[in-house]
Amino acid sequence: MPYIIRNLVVALFSSIFLMSFCYADIRLPTPQTSGGMSLFESLKNRGSTSGAGFPMGQVSDNELSTVLWAASGLNRGDKGWTVPMFKGKPPYVRIYVASEKGSYLYEWEGHYLKEINKKDIRANIGLQAFIKRAAYSLVFVAEESAFKDVKPEQINNFSYTAVGAMSQDIYLAAAALKLNARYIHSIKPAAIRQELQLSEGDKPLAMFIIGK
């Protein structure tokens, strides 16, 4: 009996240990899609927060949810996104989220965060030191697999057009939520590719930081 009990205890603790390393996806709250600041007020208040004084305050789950939905969320039932996409394709520029608790991929279909790892990579993926102070870094990545029927010379055009549209939506949502935001072009593509476990052909394009 003691032998059996000992084996059960070992098995139990082993399971708990392994569970601590399991991926933990995050279901995002329902995004805010009505009320709040008007569009023209958001345009008036839209702007980039100075990097030198970028705040270290936390952004709530509700605020993050709304910002991500504004960037590329479904806004017309089961098809149609908040930004234009080539030939009505699903978003081919994906948004990865780097935070203190780990790194995630934003899944627009289902509106949740898919965990990539439990590492805080914020200090490793950008060239400016202030990036690590932001509550979240949103990393734009063009997925090679989504461009099978696009001419190679057109891929950059479509990718950066999507990033531009996503960025403007983030700016407007951040202004409406009274968040601090800044577009970042100076990134470390090789570090991002490694930290986020990207496919060889995926291309990190830029990032956006938000804080409060």
One Martini backbone bead per residue (centre of mass of N, CA, C, O) as a GRO file, in nm:
protein
  212
    1MET     BB    1   0.058   0.061  -0.024
    2PRO     BB    2   0.286   0.272   0.003
    3TYR     BB    3   0.378   0.237  -0.292
    4ILE     BB    4   0.119   0.334  -0.426
    5ILE     BB    5   0.103   0.612  -0.291
    6ARG     BB    6   0.375   0.714  -0.392
    7ASN     BB    7   0.302   0.697  -0.695
    8LEU     BB    8   0.060   0.891  -0.682
    9VAL     BB    9   0.213   1.139  -0.582
   10VAL     BB   10   0.414   1.157  -0.814
   11ALA     BB   11   0.200   1.183  -1.038
   12LEU     BB   12   0.066   1.439  -0.935
   13PHE     BB   13   0.319   1.628  -0.936
   14SER     BB   14   0.385   1.584  -1.234
   15SER     BB   15   0.123   1.706  -1.344
   16ILE     BB   16   0.156   1.986  -1.220
   17PHE     BB   17   0.427   2.051  -1.354
   18LEU     BB   18   0.328   2.020  -1.651
   19MET     BB   19   0.092   2.229  -1.639
   20SER     BB   20   0.284   2.484  -1.601
   21PHE     BB   21   0.371   2.437  -1.930
   22CYS     BB   22   0.117   2.493  -2.049
   23TYR     BB   23  -0.086   2.623  -2.256
   24ALA     BB   24  -0.259   2.960  -2.229
   25ASP     BB   25  -0.527   3.072  -2.336
   26ILE     BB   26  -0.705   3.389  -2.411
   27ARG     BB   27  -1.007   3.515  -2.341
   28LEU     BB   28  -1.165   3.779  -2.458
   29PRO     BB   29  -1.341   4.030  -2.420
   30THR     BB   30  -1.583   4.216  -2.518
   31PRO     BB   31  -1.584   4.458  -2.728
   32GLN     BB   32  -1.603   4.785  -2.789
   33THR     BB   33  -1.883   4.919  -3.022
   34SER     BB   34  -1.994   5.157  -2.836
   35GLY     BB   35  -1.978   5.461  -2.770
   36GLY     BB   36  -1.810   5.709  -2.650
   37MET     BB   37  -1.605   5.847  -2.847
   38SER     BB   38  -1.593   6.017  -3.114
   39LEU     BB   39  -1.449   6.018  -3.414
   40PHE     BB   40  -1.361   6.324  -3.414
   41GLU     BB   41  -1.231   6.314  -3.137
   42SER     BB   42  -1.023   6.096  -3.205
   43LEU     BB   43  -0.881   6.255  -3.428
   44LYS     BB   44  -0.799   6.493  -3.245
   45ASN     BB   45  -0.641   6.286  -3.026
   46ARG     BB   46  -0.455   6.172  -3.215
   47GLY     BB   47  -0.134   6.010  -3.121
   48SER     BB   48   0.204   6.017  -3.023
   49THR     BB   49   0.387   5.904  -2.776
   50SER     BB   50   0.647   5.965  -2.610
   51GLY     BB   51   0.914   5.769  -2.550
   52ALA     BB   52   1.049   5.902  -2.298
   53GLY     BB   53   0.734   5.909  -2.152
   54PHE     BB   54   0.647   5.629  -2.138
   55PRO     BB   55   0.428   5.451  -1.978
   56MET     BB   56   0.372   5.181  -1.710
   57GLY     BB   57   0.090   5.123  -1.725
   58GLN     BB   58  -0.195   4.943  -1.725
   59VAL     BB   59  -0.389   4.731  -1.933
   60SER     BB   60  -0.681   4.620  -1.985
   61ASP     BB   61  -0.860   4.365  -2.117
   62ASN     BB   62  -1.075   4.547  -2.246
   63GLU     BB   63  -0.878   4.733  -2.398
   64LEU     BB   64  -0.726   4.522  -2.558
   65SER     BB   65  -0.970   4.404  -2.702
   66THR     BB   66  -1.048   4.666  -2.856
   67VAL     BB   67  -0.782   4.714  -3.007
   68LEU     BB   68  -0.773   4.440  -3.160
   69TRP     BB   69  -1.043   4.467  -3.300
   70ALA     BB   70  -0.974   4.731  -3.450
   71ALA     BB   71  -0.734   4.611  -3.617
   72SER     BB   72  -0.882   4.289  -3.708
   73GLY     BB   73  -1.173   4.245  -3.661
   74LEU     BB   74  -1.481   4.132  -3.661
   75ASN     BB   75  -1.771   4.340  -3.813
   76ARG     BB   76  -1.942   4.114  -4.018
   77GLY     BB   77  -1.969   3.866  -3.871
   78ASP     BB   78  -1.800   3.597  -4.047
   79LYS     BB   79  -1.724   3.857  -4.226
   80GLY     BB   80  -1.523   4.100  -4.215
   81TRP     BB   81  -1.313   4.373  -4.149
   82THR     BB   82  -1.169   4.665  -4.014
   83VAL     BB   83  -0.990   4.596  -4.266
   84PRO     BB   84  -0.850   4.577  -4.561
   85MET     BB   85  -0.846   4.296  -4.797
   86PHE     BB   86  -0.722   4.092  -5.020
   87LYS     BB   87  -0.983   3.949  -5.172
   88GLY     BB   88  -1.112   3.889  -4.882
   89LYS     BB   89  -0.910   3.797  -4.699
   90PRO     BB   90  -0.773   3.697  -4.447
   91PRO     BB   91  -0.558   3.802  -4.233
   92TYR     BB   92  -0.207   3.836  -4.340
   93VAL     BB   93  -0.171   4.023  -4.096
   94ARG     BB   94  -0.043   3.960  -3.793
   95ILE     BB   95  -0.094   3.968  -3.430
   96TYR     BB   96   0.136   4.013  -3.180
   97VAL     BB   97   0.170   3.966  -2.816
   98ALA     BB   98   0.362   4.151  -2.583
   99SER     BB   99   0.436   4.064  -2.239
  100GLU     BB  100   0.498   3.996  -1.915
  101LYS     BB  101   0.355   3.693  -1.943
  102GLY     BB  102   0.389   3.694  -2.269
  103SER     BB  103   0.321   3.534  -2.585
  104TYR     BB  104   0.094   3.616  -2.864
  105LEU     BB  105  -0.180   3.531  -3.076
  106TYR     BB  106  -0.412   3.690  -3.263
  107GLU     BB  107  -0.744   3.566  -3.292
  108TRP     BB  108  -0.997   3.685  -3.478
  109GLU     BB  109  -1.116   3.401  -3.469
  110GLY     BB  110  -1.263   3.424  -3.145
  111HIS     BB  111  -1.116   3.633  -2.981
  112TYR     BB  112  -0.799   3.547  -2.904
  113LEU     BB  113  -0.514   3.422  -2.721
  114LYS     BB  114  -0.228   3.259  -2.837
  115GLU     BB  115   0.009   3.085  -2.697
  116ILE     BB  116   0.369   3.078  -2.725
  117ASN     BB  117   0.480   3.200  -2.446
  118LYS     BB  118   0.631   3.294  -2.108
  119LYS     BB  119   0.783   3.541  -2.222
  120ASP     BB  120   0.962   3.847  -2.187
  121ILE     BB  121   1.032   4.029  -2.502
  122ARG     BB  122   1.029   4.347  -2.510
  123ALA     BB  123   1.354   4.406  -2.487
  124ASN     BB  124   1.428   4.231  -2.777
  125ILE     BB  125   1.244   4.370  -3.040
  126GLY     BB  126   1.373   4.658  -3.000
  127LEU     BB  127   1.575   4.956  -3.020
  128GLN     BB  128   1.419   5.086  -2.794
  129ALA     BB  129   1.410   5.108  -2.451
  130PHE     BB  130   1.099   5.198  -2.402
  131ILE     BB  131   0.940   4.943  -2.496
  132LYS     BB  132   0.948   4.776  -2.219
  133ARG     BB  133   0.730   4.973  -2.071
  134ALA     BB  134   0.510   4.866  -2.216
  135ALA     BB  135   0.246   4.667  -2.176
  136TYR     BB  136   0.226   4.651  -2.503
  137SER     BB  137   0.327   4.462  -2.793
  138LEU     BB  138   0.243   4.500  -3.135
  139VAL     BB  139   0.303   4.260  -3.388
  140PHE     BB  140   0.371   4.269  -3.729
  141VAL     BB  141   0.290   3.985  -3.951
  142ALA     BB  142   0.373   3.836  -4.246
  143GLU     BB  143   0.224   3.565  -4.417
  144GLU     BB  144   0.333   3.365  -4.660
  145SER     BB  145   0.090   3.154  -4.692
  146ALA     BB  146  -0.120   3.397  -4.785
  147PHE     BB  147   0.057   3.449  -5.084
  148LYS     BB  148   0.018   3.240  -5.327
  149ASP     BB  149  -0.155   3.458  -5.537
  150VAL     BB  150   0.100   3.656  -5.520
  151LYS     BB  151   0.311   3.866  -5.625
  152PRO     BB  152   0.613   3.930  -5.493
  153GLU     BB  153   0.609   4.250  -5.558
  154GLN     BB  154   0.319   4.281  -5.386
  155ILE     BB  155   0.346   4.203  -5.087
  156ASN     BB  156   0.441   4.465  -4.954
  157ASN     BB  157   0.202   4.639  -5.031
  158PHE     BB  158  -0.017   4.477  -4.881
  159SER     BB  159   0.114   4.470  -4.602
  160TYR     BB  160   0.152   4.783  -4.549
  161THR     BB  161  -0.142   4.856  -4.588
  162ALA     BB  162  -0.244   4.693  -4.346
  163VAL     BB  163  -0.071   4.831  -4.130
  164GLY     BB  164  -0.184   5.113  -4.171
  165ALA     BB  165  -0.478   5.046  -4.100
  166MET     BB  166  -0.427   4.924  -3.822
  167SER     BB  167  -0.286   5.170  -3.695
  168GLN     BB  168  -0.520   5.371  -3.718
  169ASP     BB  169  -0.717   5.207  -3.545
  170ILE     BB  170  -0.544   5.211  -3.292
  171TYR     BB  171  -0.528   5.512  -3.253
  172LEU     BB  172  -0.836   5.559  -3.223
  173ALA     BB  173  -0.887   5.363  -2.990
  174ALA     BB  174  -0.683   5.489  -2.794
  175ALA     BB  175  -0.814   5.767  -2.783
  176ALA     BB  176  -1.095   5.671  -2.681
  177LEU     BB  177  -0.942   5.520  -2.418
  178LYS     BB  178  -0.694   5.683  -2.316
  179LEU     BB  179  -0.432   5.589  -2.456
  180ASN     BB  180  -0.110   5.500  -2.516
  181ALA     BB  181   0.072   5.552  -2.833
  182ARG     BB  182   0.309   5.375  -3.073
  183TYR     BB  183   0.482   5.366  -3.353
  184ILE     BB  184   0.714   5.099  -3.471
  185HIS     BB  185   0.995   5.048  -3.696
  186SER     BB  186   1.231   4.973  -3.495
  187ILE     BB  187   1.331   4.652  -3.537
  188LYS     BB  188   1.394   4.285  -3.466
  189PRO     BB  189   1.346   4.040  -3.676
  190ALA     BB  190   1.519   3.801  -3.571
  191ALA     BB  191   1.414   3.806  -3.279
  192ILE     BB  192   1.117   3.776  -3.344
  193ARG     BB  193   1.132   3.509  -3.497
  194GLN     BB  194   1.242   3.349  -3.255
  195GLU     BB  195   1.043   3.422  -3.019
  196LEU     BB  196   0.773   3.347  -3.212
  197GLN     BB  197   0.816   3.104  -3.402
  198LEU     BB  198   0.856   3.152  -3.698
  199SER     BB  199   0.845   3.125  -4.009
  200GLU     BB  200   1.071   3.175  -4.252
  201GLY     BB  201   0.866   3.365  -4.441
  202ASP     BB  202   0.806   3.544  -4.222
  203LYS     BB  203   0.733   3.911  -4.170
  204PRO     BB  204   0.847   4.153  -3.988
  205LEU     BB  205   0.741   4.506  -3.983
  206ALA     BB  206   0.617   4.599  -3.696
  207MET     BB  207   0.500   4.815  -3.420
  208PHE     BB  208   0.293   4.850  -3.119
  209ILE     BB  209   0.242   5.064  -2.844
  210ILE     BB  210   0.084   5.029  -2.517
  211GLY     BB  211  -0.059   5.244  -2.257
  212LYS     BB  212  -0.119   5.432  -1.914
   0.00000   0.00000   0.00000
